[in-house]
Amino acid sequence: VTLTNHKLSTRANGAYEITAAVREAVAGSGIGEGLCLVFVPHTTAGLSISSFWDPKGLEDVHDDIDRLVPTRIDFKHEFDTPQDAAGHVKSVLVGVSLPLIISGGKLLLGHSQGIFFNEFDGPRERQFFVKCTHD
Amino acid sequence: MMSPSANPMRDQVLAAPPALHDGFDEMERAARLALSTPEIYGVRRVVLTGSGDSFFAAKAAELAMAAEAGMPVEVRTPMEAGRYVSQVLTADEARRTLVIALSNSGGAARTVEAAGLFRERGALVLAITKAPESRLASTATKSLILPIPPLPSAPGFGPYTFAIVALILVGIRIGEVRMHITMDIAQAARGRLKQFLGGLAPSYAEADAGTVELASGIAGRPIVELLGAGPDCAVAEYGAAKLLEAAGHHAYARDLEEWAHLNYFDARPEDISTIVAIAPESRAQSRATEVLRYLDRLGRHVIVIGGGAAADTALSLGHDVLVIGGNAGELWSPLVLSAPLALIAAHVAAAAGAEYGRGSKGPWADSADASTVQNSATWEPRR
C-alpha cells in the first residue's frame, strides 16, 4: 500500500489535469493489480474524469457547472465568500474522490480519459492524495 | 479597572498589545459576520465617522481599509457626516453607502445623531462600540462589539487601537466578499495582522523607556505641534489630543505639507516643540526631510518619532529621535507610532501632576460623566 501527496497552485477556477501525477504515483507503487484512490481534502474543489483532447470541452464542463450553481450573494453560508459558498455546492456535486483500477502495473484509463482536479474557489494552494493498494 | 501605579495612562498603553492579541480572534469573527453578503454587495462607498479618538482611529485606518476593501472610504466628523453629507446625498447614493459609526462608549451624541440621520436616508449603518446596549448600537442597523477588556482608567489608548484593528478587519472582509482579494490573501492578511499585534509589546516597552526623556524636553515649551502625513497625520492628531486630555498642554496637529504653508510662519519658534511622526516606509519621507531642515533653521525644538531618512536627518541636525520597531508598513503604522505619543502625554501629565481632563472640576465641571459630548440636543432636518 502506498500513499503519496501532491501539491498544486491553482490560478483560477477551472480543470487542472493531474493524470501524469497519478500515473507516476501508480508506477512508483510497484503494484501490478489493484486499486488506486485519488482524494482531494478540500470542500471547494473536486475530482473528475473527462476528455483531455480539447481544453474547450473542459471549459464547457465548468461553464455548465457554473450555470447549475451560479456564484450569487444569497447563499446562507456567509462565513467566507459567495464564490466559496458556490464552491461547496459544486464540490458536493462533483465529488472529492475517484476510485481507479490498476492493471498490469498501470492505471486503467480509456484513451480519451484524463483525471482532473476541479478548482471551484481559486486561486488557492491545493493538494491531493493518491493511495494504491494490491488486490 | 483602577491602576495601582502613579501613571494609569502609561499602564493602559502597555496593557493594549496583549489585549489586542487576546481579543483578535473574537474581533475577527465579529468583523466577518458584521455584514451580510447582500449588504456588502449593496455598498458602493464607506463613510467612517466618530469623534475624538474614534475620529482619529477612523483616519488612521482609512487608507488601510480602502486598500483591503477595494472601495472608496472617506472620513467625516459626525457633525459633517450627519447634518451635511447625509442631507446632500441623493436617495440612491445614500442607499449605497455604508456608514461605520464609531464610539467606544456608544454615547457620543453627534455620532448617534449622524447614525440616525444616515439611517433615515436609507444608508446601512454599522456601529463599532464596546457597548451593545448603547444609544449608538440601538440606532445603527448593525453592531460590531469590540471585546475590550477592563483597562486602567485614563485618556484612551486601548479603545483607539481596537477601533483601528476592527476597521482593518472590516476592510479585509469587504474586499474578500467582493472578491477584490482572494480568500487566501484575506486570510494571510488577517494572520499578518494578528502576528503584528503580537509583536507590539516589545515596541511599546522600548518606546516607554525613550519617551520619559522626550516628555521632559517638551514640558517646558508652551506649545506642542505634531506633524504627520497619510495615516500618520491621524497619529499626529491623536498625539495632540492626548496632550490636551492628559496634561491640558496646548497642542495641535498639522499635515506635514500644510505645515509649510501655515505654521512655518509662527512668530514664536522658541516656544514650540515640534514632533514629527513618520513611519520608516512613509511616502512622505522626502518631504519630512525638507521640513526638518526648515524646522532646524527656525530654531524649533524637534523630535522625530518613527524612522527612515527623516530620523537620520534629525539626528544629523542634533535633534531628538525615537526610532521605534515593530512596524508592518505605512498603512498599519498608527498602531505603532501612536503608542509613543500617548506615552509622552502620559509622562508629561505625570510629571506635572496633572489630573486627566482637568478632573472635570472648576470651569471644566461641565465635562463630568462626559456630559459635554453625550448630552446635546439632536438636530432634525427641516421636512
Interface residues (C-beta under 8 A of the other chain):
Chain A: I73 D74 F75 E78 F79 D80 T81 P82 Q83 D84 A85 D121 G122 P123 R124 E125
Chain B: R32 L33 S36 T37 P38 I40 Y41 E176 V177 M179 T182 M183 D184
